[in-house]
Amino acid sequence: MKSLPFKKMGLIKKIFLSFLFFIFFNTQSLFAQQKTYCNPINIDYGYTPIPNFSEAGRHRATADPVIVNYKNDYYLFSTNQWGYWWSSDMLNWKFISRKFLRPWNAGYDELCAPAVGIIGDTMIVFGSTYTSTFTIWMSTNPKANEWKPLVDSFSIGGWDPAFFTDDDGKLYMYNGSSNRYPIYGVELNRTTMQPMGARKEMYFLEDWRYGWQRFGEHWDNTFLDPFIEGSWMTKHNGKYYLQYAAPGTEFSGYADGVIVGENPLGPFTPQSDPLSFKPGGFARGAGHGSTFQDNYKNWWHVSTISISVKNNFERRIGIWPAGFDKDDVMYMNAAFGDYPLYLPNQRKVSKAPPEGFGQAAFTGWMLLNYNKPVVVSSTHDCYNANNAVDENIKTYWSAATSNKGEFIQSDLGNVSTVNAIQINYADQDVDSNRLGKYNNQYHQYKLYYSVDGKKWNVLVDKSNNKTDVPHDYVELEKPVQAKYIKLENIHMPTGKFAISGLRVFGNGNGSKPTAVKDFIVLRTEKDKRSAWIKWRTVDNAYAYNIYLGIAPDKLYNCIMVYNANEYWLKTMDKEKPYYFSIEAINENGVSPKSEILKVE
């Protein structure tokens, strides 16, 4: 073959280099502009790893997350994932495959409810066990998957364990998962990992006083006593905050409480309300988690989201901003906790009330398509189209097939400003042999937008995507004006094309809702843990946020209620007066909050 003339070679080279620069800078621009995320977090969740675990079919599941900030990167460990993730920005998570353990069942390697600690410059990892045969692993380079045993076996074991290294270098372990026994704590020898003395009782549930600790979806202690589990310790301003989960992982009210003391092994005093609590909205449940700081010293709390449809243990992970107020009360911001939130940055993303009732991380982008009309290409069985826009992660629409071209089209009602879209896939007819981690699977799709339903423009093209995105969230580089959004399937990793939530965020270009009127809270006289909350419907609102707490400047718990004007609250400390406020929500923003109401 004849060689090309030098001048032509130069031209081709310039064109090629220009193409490379175009790809590079556009990719960098796309990556750099993503400043937000949306719960549940979008990671490649594994499939139920235990054979015959569910008669309802294979499904994704993980829970009990721990995030630690190690050498300015974030490391995420959770139950039954055959590995762990790391991230430099809390948005893009890279999975590292590793089977740490051989546990109690069926010979399947897994890490269940893991403990992750930092001792000096070393990360240590240990999984739940009641035996002494599990190894504690150590690494100074977990990003490269370099691990070795710290001790071959840990003599005292522990279910739902947590490690804590104090400022003086002393090491502690906390553990417990039971509806009969408390959380325990013990100091460990840093060299031998042997206990230094007998373990001590830290805390046992007091559901007779704290309503949120009662077992059941409706906090009524049906058929079982509540469980305490999921320990985690945080130190702040010289105080020790021992966190624990209750009352059961399968419930919307699954939450993390906190007890506070002057020493790592107590004594402790409970905070009246749960720290991490999210019983309403799309993604519900916020228990068994951990608290950490980002590289800008903002506090965050990661915990378990309940789905519990295919099985009680079908779960996901959420991350919420957290913090401590001027009185050293620990809190987590659940207000708009499954709407787009800002990622870590140099400004503080978390504020305590009364500065916005903890909404400083919220973007202000509203949900645009709640219960709006939907058109679909096909429907499988009873998995109806509107299930994809009903703000309930437990329900979903399924197409008849997984074929390319299946679609769902959402009507926003009027031309709106669209800033971001979240696509939540559901598990429908997943391959029966799908167990554990699948690292090479992927979703492919296209998103379109239109102002009239006739002329369509491509909004997002992921037809060449090769990553697993079960809860994909796309923040648009530039907002668009649209009345319709259409999601078209190209490729599913397994099962039918099924969506539990096609969620469009932005602004409806209209008026915010008016303030709520006639807001009343009727506390039950014979059981002060409970109250009936009622208010007058706001005509142009689709949801409401109820804020509550034990002081007018500490309304730290938030319950989002869709399409209703009443709520049965059963979560209070029966020995404290409570304070309440409410706001209305629509596609254009939120109303002024009501005056704070005190209830004895």
C-alpha positions, 0 to 999 in steps of 0.5 A, spaced: 500 500 500 502 506 498 503 511 503 499 518 504 503 524 502 505 528 508 501 533 508 495 529 507 497 525 513 498 531 517 491 533 516 488 526 518 492 527 524 489 534 526 482 531 524 483 525 529 486 529 534 481 534 534 476 528 535 479 526 541 479 533 544 472 533 542 470 527 546 475 528 552 472 535 553 465 533 552 466 527 557 469 532 562 464 537 561 458 532 562 462 529 568 463 535 571 456 538 571 453 532 575 453 536 582 447 532 584 445 525 586 438 522 588 436 516 592 436 510 592 444 511 590 445 508 583 450 502 584 450 495 581 447 491 587 448 484 587 442 479 586 440 474 592 446 470 593 443 464 597 439 459 593 432 458 594 432 464 598 425 467 595 420 463 592 418 470 588 424 470 584 431 473 583 431 480 585 437 485 587 438 486 595 443 489 599 443 493 606 447 494 612 451 499 609 458 502 612 461 508 608 468 510 611 472 516 608 479 513 607 485 517 604 480 522 602 476 516 598 469 513 600 469 506 601 462 502 601 461 495 604 454 492 605 451 485 605 452 480 600 455 483 595 461 479 594 466 485 594 465 493 596 465 499 592 470 506 592 468 513 590 472 519 590 466 523 589 460 519 592 457 519 585 461 514 581 462 508 585 467 502 582 466 495 585 472 491 587 470 484 587 472 480 593 469 474 597 472 475 604 468 470 608 465 463 608 459 463 612 454 459 615 450 457 609 450 453 603 458 454 602 456 461 599 462 466 600 459 473 603 460 479 607 453 480 612 452 486 615 460 488 615 464 492 620 469 496 617 474 500 622 480 505 621 486 503 625 492 508 624 493 508 616 490 501 616 482 499 614 480 493 617 473 489 615 470 483 619 463 480 617 457 478 622 458 471 625 456 467 632 462 463 631 470 464 632 472 462 625 472 468 621 478 472 619 479 480 620 482 482 614 486 488 614 489 493 608 493 499 607 491 499 599 483 497 599 483 500 592 488 495 589 484 490 593 490 488 597 488 484 603 491 480 608 489 477 615 490 481 621 487 475 625 485 468 623 479 468 627 476 473 632 474 469 638 468 473 641 465 473 634 459 478 633 453 479 629 452 486 626 458 488 629 462 495 628 469 498 630 471 504 633 477 507 634 478 513 639 482 519 639 487 516 644 488 510 640 483 505 644 479 500 639 472 498 641 467 493 638 459 494 638 455 488 636 448 485 637 442 483 633 436 481 637 429 482 640 431 479 646 438 481 648 441 488 648 447 492 644 453 490 647 460 493 647 467 491 649 474 494 648 479 490 644 487 489 644 489 493 638 494 487 637 491 481 638 484 483 637 482 479 644 477 483 648 479 487 654 475 485 660 467 482 659 463 485 654 458 490 657 450 492 655 450 498 652 442 499 650 436 495 650 429 498 646 424 501 650 418 501 646 414 502 652 416 509 651 419 511 644 413 509 639 418 509 633 421 502 636 415 498 636 415 493 631 411 492 625 409 497 619 404 501 623 408 501 629 403 496 633 408 490 635 404 485 631 406 478 632 414 479 634 417 484 639 422 489 636 429 488 634 435 492 636 441 491 631 446 495 626 451 498 631 455 504 629 459 509 633 461 517 632 465 522 636 463 529 636 465 535 641 468 530 646 461 526 646 460 519 644 454 517 639 452 510 639 447 509 633 442 503 633 437 500 628 430 498 630 424 495 629 425 491 623 428 492 616 422 490 612 418 496 615 418 503 612 419 506 619 426 502 620 430 507 623 437 509 626 436 511 633 442 514 637 444 514 645 449 519 647 454 519 653 461 521 655 465 515 655 465 510 649 462 504 653 457 509 657 453 510 660 448 513 655 442 517 654 437 516 648 435 522 644 427 522 644 426 521 636 430 517 631 436 520 628 435 517 621 428 516 619 424 516 613 417 513 613 414 517 607 415 518 600 418 514 594 424 510 598 422 509 605 426 506 611 433 509 613 435 504 618 442 500 620 447 505 617 453 509 619 455 516 619 461 519 616 464 526 614 466 528 607 472 531 605 469 538 606 467 536 613 460 535 612 456 529 615 453 524 612 449 518 614 448 512 609 442 507 611 438 501 608 432 503 604 426 497 604 423 495 598 421 488 601 416 485 595 420 479 593 422 478 600 423 481 606 430 482 605 429 486 598 433 492 600 437 498 597 441 504 600 440 511 601 445 517 603 443 523 607 446 529 609 447 529 617 450 533 622 450 536 630 446 542 632 449 548 637 446 543 643 450 537 640 444 534 638 445 529 632 440 529 626 439 527 619 436 531 614 430 526 611 426 532 608 426 531 600 431 525 602 429 522 595 429 528 591 435 531 587 440 533 593 447 536 592 453 532 592 459 534 597 462 541 596 466 546 600 459 549 602 456 546 608 450 542 605 447 540 612 443 545 616 439 544 622 433 548 623 430 553 623 434 554 617 430 551 612 428 545 617 434 542 614 433 542 607 440 546 605 442 540 601 435 540 597 436 542 590 429 545 589 427 541 583 420 538 584 417 532 582 413 533 575 410 527 574 406 524 580 400 520 578 400 524 571 397 520 565 402 515 562 402 511 555 406 505 554 408 500 549 405 494 552 403 491 559 405 485 563 399 481 567 397 486 572 403 491 573 399 497 570 402 503 567 401 508 573 405 504 578 411 507 575 409 514 577 405 513 583 411 514 588 411 507 591 418 503 590 414 497 592 409 497 585 412 497 578 410 497 571 412 491 567 412 491 559 410 484 556 417 483 554 424 486 554 425 487 547 428 493 544 423 499 543 418 497 549 417 504 552 413 508 557 411 515 556 410 520 561 405 527 561 408 532 565 401 536 565 404 542 562 410 545 559 415 545 565 423 546 566 426 539 566 433 538 570 434 531 572 430 524 571 431 518 575 430 511 572 428 506 577 428 499 574 424 493 577 426 486 578 420 482 573 422 475 571 429 475 573 433 469 570 432 464 575 439 462 576 442 469 577 445 469 584 450 474 587 454 479 583 454 480 575 459 485 573 458 485 566 451 486 565 448 493 563 442 497 561 441 501 555 436 506 553 434 513 550 430 518 553 426 523 549 422 530 550 417 533 547 412 539 548 407 537 543 407 529 543 408 529 536 415 532 535 421 528 539 428 530 541 433 525 544 434 528 551 439 522 553 442 517 549 445 511 553 444 506 547 452 504 548 452 504 555 456 498 558 454 499 565 449 496 570 445 502 572 439 499 576 437 506 579 440 511 574 440 518 575 441 523 570 442 531 571 441 535 565 447 539 563 442 544 561 435 544 563 430 543 557 422 545 556 418 539 555 411 537 556 412 529 555 418 525 557 419 518 553 423 512 556 425 507 550 428 500 552 434 498 548 437 492 552 435 489 559 440 485 563 435 480 565 428 480 566 422 484 562 423 491 561 420 494 568 420 500 572 418 502 579 419 509 578 420 514 572 421 520 576 422 527 572 425 533 576 425 540 575 419 546 575 412 546 573 413 553 571 407 555 575 405 557 582 407 554 588 402 551 593 398 556 598 399 555 606 396 549 609 390 551 614 387 548 619 393 543 621 391 540 628 395 534 632 390 530 637 395 526 641 392 520 644 390 521 652 391 513 654 398 512 649 402 519 648 406 515 643 401 516 638 397 522 635 392 523 629 394 529 624 389 532 620 389 538 615 385 542 610 387 539 603 391 545 599 387 544 592 394 545 588 398 541 592 400 533 591 404 532 597 405 535 604 411 535 609 410 534 616 416 536 621 416 534 628 421 534 634 421 535 642 423 543 641 421 548 636 428 549 634 429 541 633 424 539 628 428 534 625 424 528 623 420 529 617 414 525 614 412 526 606 405 524 605 402 524 598 395 525 596 392 525 603 390 530 608 391 526 615 396 521 618 396 517 624 403 518 627 405 513 632 413 514 633 413 519 639 417 519 646 411 519 651 414 523 656 416 529 652 411 535 649 412 535 641 412 541 636 409 540 629 409 544 622 407 542 615 408 545 608 404 543 602 408 541 596 407 541 588 411 541 581 413 549 582 415 548 590 413 549 597 408 553 601 410 557 607 410 553 613 405 553 618 406 556 625 409 551 629 404 547 634 406 545 641 402 539 643 403 536 650 
